[in-house]
Amino acid sequence: MLVSIGTRSLPKIIAVTRAFSRYPEIWMNESNKIEYHIMPKDIRNDEKHGQEKDNFSRVSCNPMTLTETIIGAKNRAKNAFEHAKETLRHM
């Protein structure tokens, strides 16, 4: 199973890996292993802060509303998925 993580935040990466490790029934039937794919630094510009728009999520780095937070999460998930597909094509 390939899990594409749309963040470079270490606490978030740890949370995702812990979550999957606690539910082996999700991935054990497929390949008995999980491969994690974390966004490369050049795709997500980590130098932006505050209300500057993040290129990866297309919302401000510190979203001020629930709607903006949800939009950013959806955009990161879509971009992580597309990046993983593209990476797998080149393998």
A tleap script that builds the chain and sets N, CA, C and O, in Angstrom:
source leaprc.protein.ff14SB
mol = sequence {
  NMET LEU VAL SER ILE GLY THR ARG SER LEU
  PRO LYS ILE ILE ALA VAL THR ARG ALA PHE
  SER ARG TYR PRO GLU ILE TRP MET ASN GLU
  SER ASN LYS ILE GLU TYR HIE ILE MET PRO
  LYS ASP ILE ARG ASN ASP GLU LYS HIE GLY
  GLN GLU LYS ASP ASN PHE SER ARG VAL SER
  CYS ASN PRO MET THR LEU THR GLU THR ILE
  ILE GLY ALA LYS ASN ARG ALA LYS ASN ALA
  PHE GLU HIE ALA LYS GLU THR LEU ARG HIE
  CMET
}
set mol.1.N position { 0.850 -1.168 0.000 }
set mol.1.CA position { 0.000 0.000 0.000 }
set mol.1.C position { 0.893 1.228 0.000 }
set mol.1.O position { 1.854 1.309 0.765 }
set mol.2.N position { 0.575 2.166 -0.848 }
set mol.2.CA position { 1.293 3.425 -0.904 }
set mol.2.C position { 0.454 4.494 -0.220 }
set mol.2.O position { -0.715 4.683 -0.555 }
set mol.3.N position { 1.052 5.191 0.736 }
set mol.3.CA position { 0.391 6.288 1.437 }
set mol.3.C position { 1.160 7.551 1.094 }
set mol.3.O position { 2.339 7.674 1.424 }
set mol.4.N position { 0.505 8.479 0.441 }
set mol.4.CA position { 1.127 9.745 0.076 }
set mol.4.C position { 0.710 10.791 1.097 }
set mol.4.O position { -0.477 11.069 1.268 }
set mol.5.N position { 1.696 11.368 1.774 }
set mol.5.CA position { 1.444 12.323 2.851 }
set mol.5.C position { 1.696 13.728 2.320 }
set mol.5.O position { 2.808 14.039 1.894 }
set mol.6.N position { 0.677 14.574 2.341 }
set mol.6.CA position { 0.761 15.918 1.766 }
set mol.6.C position { 1.250 16.967 2.730 }
set mol.6.O position { 0.717 18.076 2.764 }
set mol.7.N position { 2.262 16.635 3.520 }
set mol.7.CA position { 2.839 17.594 4.456 }
set mol.7.C position { 4.294 17.239 4.688 }
set mol.7.O position { 4.727 16.120 4.415 }
set mol.8.N position { 5.044 18.205 5.194 }
set mol.8.CA position { 6.412 17.951 5.621 }
set mol.8.C position { 6.529 18.150 7.129 }
set mol.8.O position { 7.631 18.135 7.676 }
set mol.9.N position { 5.408 18.334 7.792 }
set mol.9.CA position { 5.371 18.531 9.238 }
set mol.9.C position { 5.620 17.199 9.942 }
set mol.9.O position { 4.848 16.254 9.784 }
set mol.10.N position { 6.694 17.130 10.716 }
set mol.10.CA position { 7.060 15.883 11.375 }
set mol.10.C position { 5.961 15.360 12.305 }
set mol.10.O position { 5.690 14.160 12.269 }
set mol.11.N position { 5.315 16.181 13.130 }
set mol.11.CA position { 4.237 15.641 13.965 }
set mol.11.C position { 3.089 15.034 13.145 }
set mol.11.O position { 2.500 14.031 13.549 }
set mol.12.N position { 2.778 15.631 12.016 }
set mol.12.CA position { 1.701 15.104 11.169 }
set mol.12.C position { 2.124 13.800 10.504 }
set mol.12.O position { 1.318 12.878 10.383 }
set mol.13.N position { 3.375 13.714 10.074 }
set mol.13.CA position { 3.886 12.486 9.468 }
set mol.13.C position { 3.869 11.349 10.492 }
set mol.13.O position { 3.469 10.229 10.175 }
set mol.14.N position { 4.300 11.640 11.710 }
set mol.14.CA position { 4.285 10.630 12.775 }
set mol.14.C position { 2.857 10.168 13.052 }
set mol.14.O position { 2.611 8.977 13.240 }
set mol.15.N position { 1.918 11.112 13.077 }
set mol.15.CA position { 0.515 10.751 13.328 }
set mol.15.C position { -0.025 9.819 12.252 }
set mol.15.O position { -0.726 8.857 12.564 }
set mol.16.N position { 0.293 10.091 10.992 }
set mol.16.CA position { -0.179 9.242 9.895 }
set mol.16.C position { 0.425 7.838 10.005 }
set mol.16.O position { -0.288 6.843 9.874 }
set mol.17.N position { 1.726 7.761 10.243 }
set mol.17.CA position { 2.365 6.446 10.328 }
set mol.17.C position { 1.854 5.648 11.530 }
set mol.17.O position { 1.665 4.435 11.434 }
set mol.18.N position { 1.633 6.320 12.652 }
set mol.18.CA position { 1.073 5.631 13.823 }
set mol.18.C position { -0.345 5.133 13.550 }
set mol.18.O position { -0.704 4.018 13.930 }
set mol.19.N position { -1.135 5.958 12.898 }
set mol.19.CA position { -2.519 5.570 12.606 }
set mol.19.C position { -2.564 4.307 11.757 }
set mol.19.O position { -3.333 3.392 12.053 }
set mol.20.N position { -1.753 4.246 10.709 }
set mol.20.CA position { -1.745 3.054 9.854 }
set mol.20.C position { -1.162 1.847 10.574 }
set mol.20.O position { -1.589 0.721 10.322 }
set mol.21.N position { -0.200 2.055 11.462 }
set mol.21.CA position { 0.394 0.919 12.172 }
set mol.21.C position { -0.590 0.289 13.152 }
set mol.21.O position { -0.457 -0.889 13.484 }
set mol.22.N position { -1.563 1.048 13.616 }
set mol.22.CA position { -2.542 0.521 14.575 }
set mol.22.C position { -3.679 -0.262 13.929 }
set mol.22.O position { -4.439 -0.940 14.620 }
set mol.23.N position { -3.796 -0.172 12.616 }
set mol.23.CA position { -4.875 -0.868 11.901 }
set mol.23.C position { -4.319 -1.707 10.761 }
set mol.23.O position { -4.563 -1.395 9.596 }
set mol.24.N position { -3.576 -2.767 11.072 }
set mol.24.CA position { -2.963 -3.580 10.013 }
set mol.24.C position { -3.986 -4.245 9.097 }
set mol.24.O position { -3.652 -4.607 7.969 }
set mol.25.N position { -5.212 -4.412 9.553 }
set mol.25.CA position { -6.225 -5.040 8.702 }
set mol.25.C position { -6.512 -4.201 7.452 }
set mol.25.O position { -7.044 -4.715 6.468 }
set mol.26.N position { -6.165 -2.930 7.489 }
set mol.26.CA position { -6.370 -2.067 6.327 }
set mol.26.C position { -5.412 -2.423 5.201 }
set mol.26.O position { -5.795 -2.409 4.031 }
set mol.27.N position { -4.165 -2.744 5.545 }
set mol.27.CA position { -3.150 -2.915 4.506 }
set mol.27.C position { -2.525 -4.299 4.439 }
set mol.27.O position { -1.823 -4.589 3.470 }
set mol.28.N position { -2.741 -5.157 5.405 }
set mol.28.CA position { -2.078 -6.467 5.412 }
set mol.28.C position { -2.478 -7.357 4.241 }
set mol.28.O position { -1.655 -8.154 3.790 }
set mol.29.N position { -3.675 -7.261 3.742 }
set mol.29.CA position { -4.123 -8.130 2.665 }
set mol.29.C position { -3.511 -7.775 1.319 }
set mol.29.O position { -3.424 -8.625 0.434 }
set mol.30.N position { -3.086 -6.524 1.156 }
set mol.30.CA position { -2.585 -6.096 -0.155 }
set mol.30.C position { -1.155 -6.552 -0.411 }
set mol.30.O position { -0.911 -7.353 -1.313 }
set mol.31.N position { -0.222 -6.055 0.367 }
set mol.31.CA position { 1.170 -6.391 0.095 }
set mol.31.C position { 1.960 -6.654 1.366 }
set mol.31.O position { 3.168 -6.887 1.319 }
set mol.32.N position { 1.280 -6.617 2.492 }
set mol.32.CA position { 1.908 -6.815 3.800 }
set mol.32.C position { 2.977 -5.771 4.115 }
set mol.32.O position { 3.842 -5.997 4.962 }
set mol.33.N position { 2.915 -4.644 3.441 }
set mol.33.CA position { 3.815 -3.542 3.778 }
set mol.33.C position { 3.182 -2.220 3.366 }
set mol.33.O position { 2.286 -2.172 2.524 }
set mol.34.N position { 3.673 -1.154 3.982 }
set mol.34.CA position { 3.230 0.194 3.631 }
set mol.34.C position { 4.449 0.973 3.171 }
set mol.34.O position { 5.506 0.920 3.800 }
set mol.35.N position { 4.296 1.684 2.088 }
set mol.35.CA position { 5.337 2.591 1.614 }
set mol.35.C position { 4.788 4.009 1.755 }
set mol.35.O position { 3.742 4.341 1.198 }
set mol.36.N position { 5.506 4.834 2.506 }
set mol.36.CA position { 5.072 6.215 2.714 }
set mol.36.C position { 5.792 7.129 1.734 }
set mol.36.O position { 6.997 7.000 1.515 }
set mol.37.N position { 5.045 8.044 1.154 }
set mol.37.CA position { 5.592 8.995 0.199 }
set mol.37.C position { 5.341 10.393 0.761 }
set mol.37.O position { 4.196 10.833 0.856 }
set mol.38.N position { 6.415 11.085 1.130 }
set mol.38.CA position { 6.305 12.417 1.723 }
set mol.38.C position { 6.693 13.445 0.666 }
set mol.38.O position { 7.636 13.237 -0.098 }
set mol.39.N position { 5.969 14.539 0.630 }
set mol.39.CA position { 6.215 15.569 -0.371 }
set mol.39.C position { 7.644 16.085 -0.315 }
set mol.39.O position { 8.130 16.425 0.763 }
set mol.40.N position { 8.324 16.151 -1.449 }
set mol.40.CA position { 9.670 16.724 -1.489 }
set mol.40.C position { 9.625 18.216 -1.171 }
set mol.40.O position { 8.612 18.880 -1.392 }
set mol.41.N position { 10.718 18.725 -0.657 }
set mol.41.CA position { 10.771 20.129 -0.239 }
set mol.41.C position { 10.544 21.086 -1.404 }
set mol.41.O position { 9.955 22.149 -1.212 }
set mol.42.N position { 10.993 20.736 -2.600 }
set mol.42.CA position { 10.856 21.656 -3.735 }
set mol.42.C position { 9.404 21.812 -4.200 }
set mol.42.O position { 9.088 22.782 -4.889 }
set mol.43.N position { 8.522 20.885 -3.841 }
set mol.43.CA position { 7.122 21.006 -4.241 }
set mol.43.C position { 6.374 21.919 -3.299 }
set mol.43.O position { 5.529 22.704 -3.729 }
set mol.44.N position { 6.672 21.823 -2.032 }
set mol.44.CA position { 5.973 22.624 -1.043 }
set mol.44.C position { 6.948 23.627 -0.466 }
set mol.44.O position { 7.926 23.237 0.172 }
set mol.45.N position { 6.705 24.906 -0.677 }
set mol.45.CA position { 7.601 25.942 -0.201 }
set mol.45.C position { 7.365 26.183 1.281 }
set mol.45.O position { 6.364 26.793 1.659 }
set mol.46.N position { 8.286 25.704 2.135 }
set mol.46.CA position { 8.133 25.823 3.580 }
set mol.46.C position { 8.591 27.183 4.106 }
set mol.46.O position { 8.562 27.410 5.316 }
set mol.47.N position { 9.010 28.082 3.233 }
set mol.47.CA position { 9.503 29.385 3.662 }
set mol.47.C position { 8.388 30.393 3.902 }
set mol.47.O position { 8.643 31.463 4.455 }
set mol.48.N position { 7.181 30.085 3.509 }
set mol.48.CA position { 6.078 31.023 3.656 }
set mol.48.C position { 5.459 30.902 5.044 }
set mol.48.O position { 5.463 29.831 5.651 }
set mol.49.N position { 4.928 32.021 5.533 }
set mol.49.CA position { 4.347 32.051 6.881 }
set mol.49.C position { 3.106 32.923 6.889 }
set mol.49.O position { 2.870 33.706 5.969 }
set mol.50.N position { 2.316 32.775 7.944 }
set mol.50.CA position { 1.179 33.663 8.177 }
set mol.50.C position { 0.127 33.602 7.098 }
set mol.50.O position { -0.364 32.527 6.753 }
set mol.51.N position { -0.220 34.765 6.563 }
set mol.51.CA position { -1.293 34.854 5.585 }
set mol.51.C position { -0.810 34.710 4.137 }
set mol.51.O position { -1.613 34.824 3.210 }
set mol.52.N position { 0.485 34.463 3.930 }
set mol.52.CA position { 0.971 34.219 2.571 }
set mol.52.C position { 0.357 32.922 2.049 }
set mol.52.O position { 0.174 31.966 2.802 }
set mol.53.N position { 0.045 32.899 0.765 }
set mol.53.CA position { -0.556 31.700 0.153 }
set mol.53.C position { 0.501 30.623 -0.036 }
set mol.53.O position { 1.596 30.884 -0.533 }
set mol.54.N position { 0.159 29.433 0.362 }
set mol.54.CA position { 0.995 28.267 0.164 }
set mol.54.C position { 0.679 27.707 -1.214 }
set mol.54.O position { -0.491 27.502 -1.538 }
set mol.55.N position { 1.691 27.456 -2.029 }
set mol.55.CA position { 1.463 26.963 -3.392 }
set mol.55.C position { 0.849 25.572 -3.419 }
set mol.55.O position { 0.142 25.231 -4.367 }
set mol.56.N position { 1.104 24.776 -2.410 }
set mol.56.CA position { 0.645 23.391 -2.393 }
set mol.56.C position { -0.823 23.286 -1.991 }
set mol.56.O position { -1.575 22.519 -2.592 }
set mol.57.N position { -1.240 24.057 -0.973 }
set mol.57.CA position { -2.634 23.983 -0.504 }
set mol.57.C position { -3.512 25.069 -1.107 }
set mol.57.O position { -4.739 24.974 -1.070 }
set mol.58.N position { -2.883 26.099 -1.661 }
set mol.58.CA position { -3.577 27.245 -2.271 }
set mol.58.C position { -4.427 28.043 -1.281 }
set mol.58.O position { -5.377 28.719 -1.678 }
set mol.59.N position { -4.085 27.965 0.007 }
set mol.59.CA position { -4.700 28.813 1.030 }
set mol.59.C position { -3.570 29.405 1.864 }
set mol.59.O position { -2.409 29.039 1.685 }
set mol.60.N position { -3.902 30.316 2.773 }
set mol.60.CA position { -2.859 30.924 3.593 }
set mol.60.C position { -2.213 29.869 4.488 }
set mol.60.O position { -2.831 28.861 4.829 }
set mol.61.N position { -0.968 30.120 4.858 }
set mol.61.CA position { -0.232 29.154 5.672 }
set mol.61.C position { -0.867 28.965 7.045 }
set mol.61.O position { -0.757 27.894 7.640 }
set mol.62.N position { -1.524 29.991 7.541 }
set mol.62.CA position { -2.268 29.903 8.804 }
set mol.62.C position { -3.728 30.220 8.520 }
set mol.62.O position { -4.151 31.367 8.667 }
set mol.63.N position { -4.504 29.220 8.116 }
set mol.63.CA position { -5.907 29.459 7.768 }
set mol.63.C position { -6.674 30.052 8.957 }
set mol.63.O position { -6.463 29.658 10.104 }
set mol.64.N position { -7.558 30.994 8.666 }
set mol.64.CA position { -8.286 31.688 9.726 }
set mol.64.C position { -9.698 31.136 9.935 }
set mol.64.O position { -10.326 31.423 10.954 }
set mol.65.N position { -10.197 30.357 8.992 }
set mol.65.CA position { -11.560 29.839 9.115 }
set mol.65.C position { -11.565 28.330 8.880 }
set mol.65.O position { -10.630 27.766 8.312 }
set mol.66.N position { -12.633 27.701 9.330 }
set mol.66.CA position { -12.791 26.266 9.109 }
set mol.66.C position { -12.887 25.961 7.615 }
set mol.66.O position { -12.329 24.971 7.142 }
set mol.67.N position { -13.588 26.805 6.884 }
set mol.67.CA position { -13.728 26.604 5.435 }
set mol.67.C position { -12.373 26.631 4.751 }
set mol.67.O position { -12.084 25.779 3.910 }
set mol.68.N position { -11.533 27.608 5.106 }
set mol.68.CA position { -10.201 27.707 4.510 }
set mol.68.C position { -9.345 26.491 4.890 }
set mol.68.O position { -8.571 25.999 4.069 }
set mol.69.N position { -9.480 26.015 6.113 }
set mol.69.CA position { -8.745 24.836 6.564 }
set mol.69.C position { -9.152 23.606 5.758 }
set mol.69.O position { -8.297 22.826 5.338 }
set mol.70.N position { -10.439 23.432 5.543 }
set mol.70.CA position { -10.947 22.277 4.781 }
set mol.70.C position { -10.509 22.353 3.323 }
set mol.70.O position { -10.087 21.348 2.751 }
set mol.71.N position { -10.603 23.524 2.722 }
set mol.71.CA position { -10.163 23.695 1.328 }
set mol.71.C position { -8.679 23.361 1.200 }
set mol.71.O position { -8.274 22.662 0.270 }
set mol.72.N position { -7.869 23.861 2.136 }
set mol.72.CA position { -6.438 23.581 2.104 }
set mol.72.C position { -6.135 22.098 2.250 }
set mol.72.O position { -5.266 21.569 1.558 }
set mol.73.N position { -6.848 21.425 3.147 }
set mol.73.CA position { -6.640 19.983 3.348 }
set mol.73.C position { -7.011 19.193 2.099 }
set mol.73.O position { -6.302 18.264 1.711 }
set mol.74.N position { -8.114 19.561 1.477 }
set mol.74.CA position { -8.528 18.873 0.239 }
set mol.74.C position { -7.509 19.104 -0.875 }
set mol.74.O position { -7.159 18.176 -1.604 }
set mol.75.N position { -7.035 20.341 -1.002 }
set mol.75.CA position { -6.042 20.640 -2.040 }
set mol.75.C position { -4.741 19.881 -1.803 }
set mol.75.O position { -4.149 19.365 -2.751 }
set mol.76.N position { -4.281 19.804 -0.533 }
set mol.76.CA position { -3.062 19.042 -0.231 }
set mol.76.C position { -3.247 17.568 -0.547 }
set mol.76.O position { -2.345 16.932 -1.092 }
set mol.77.N position { -4.408 17.021 -0.210 }
set mol.77.CA position { -4.669 15.601 -0.495 }
set mol.77.C position { -4.663 15.340 -2.000 }
set mol.77.O position { -4.058 14.371 -2.458 }
set mol.78.N position { -5.328 16.193 -2.767 }
set mol.78.CA position { -5.352 16.027 -4.230 }
set mol.78.C position { -3.951 16.140 -4.816 }
set mol.78.O position { -3.564 15.334 -5.661 }
set mol.79.N position { -3.191 17.135 -4.370 }
set mol.79.CA position { -1.842 17.323 -4.894 }
set mol.79.C position { -0.919 16.178 -4.497 }
set mol.79.O position { -0.083 15.756 -5.296 }
set mol.80.N position { -1.057 15.670 -3.275 }
set mol.80.CA position { -0.242 14.529 -2.839 }
set mol.80.C position { -0.560 13.298 -3.688 }
set mol.80.O position { 0.343 12.561 -4.084 }
set mol.81.N position { -1.843 13.082 -3.962 }
set mol.81.CA position { -2.264 11.955 -4.791 }
set mol.81.C position { -1.690 12.083 -6.205 }
set mol.81.O position { -1.134 11.123 -6.739 }
set mol.82.N position { -1.823 13.254 -6.804 }
set mol.82.CA position { -1.308 13.467 -8.164 }
set mol.82.C position { 0.208 13.305 -8.211 }
set mol.82.O position { 0.740 12.728 -9.160 }
set mol.83.N position { 0.904 13.807 -7.200 }
set mol.83.CA position { 2.355 13.682 -7.169 }
set mol.83.C position { 2.769 12.217 -7.030 }
set mol.83.O position { 3.729 11.788 -7.669 }
set mol.84.N position { 2.063 11.450 -6.210 }
set mol.84.CA position { 2.365 10.022 -6.065 }
set mol.84.C position { 2.129 9.273 -7.372 }
set mol.84.O position { 2.930 8.424 -7.763 }
set mol.85.N position { 1.015 9.596 -8.051 }
set mol.85.CA position { 0.739 8.954 -9.352 }
set mol.85.C position { 1.863 9.254 -10.341 }
set mol.85.O position { 2.335 8.361 -11.045 }
set mol.86.N position { 2.279 10.494 -10.388 }
set mol.86.CA position { 3.331 10.905 -11.316 }
set mol.86.C position { 4.649 10.205 -10.977 }
set mol.86.O position { 5.370 9.764 -11.872 }
set mol.87.N position { 4.951 10.107 -9.711 }
set mol.87.CA position { 6.187 9.437 -9.267 }
set mol.87.C position { 6.158 7.971 -9.644 }
set mol.87.O position { 7.163 7.429 -10.104 }
set mol.88.N position { 5.007 7.314 -9.453 }
set mol.88.CA position { 4.905 5.894 -9.792 }
set mol.88.C position { 5.037 5.659 -11.293 }
set mol.88.O position { 5.560 4.627 -11.715 }
set mol.89.N position { 4.571 6.596 -12.091 }
set mol.89.CA position { 4.698 6.474 -13.546 }
set mol.89.C position { 6.145 6.437 -13.990 }
set mol.89.O position { 6.490 5.755 -14.956 }
set mol.90.N position { 7.006 7.183 -13.272 }
set mol.90.CA position { 8.409 7.295 -13.653 }
set mol.90.C position { 9.275 6.198 -13.055 }
set mol.90.O position { 10.486 6.180 -13.278 }
set mol.91.N position { 8.678 5.285 -12.302 }
set mol.91.CA position { 9.462 4.203 -11.675 }
set mol.91.C position { 9.571 3.027 -12.608 }
set mol.91.O position { 10.191 2.021 -12.263 }
savepdb mol mol.pdb
quit
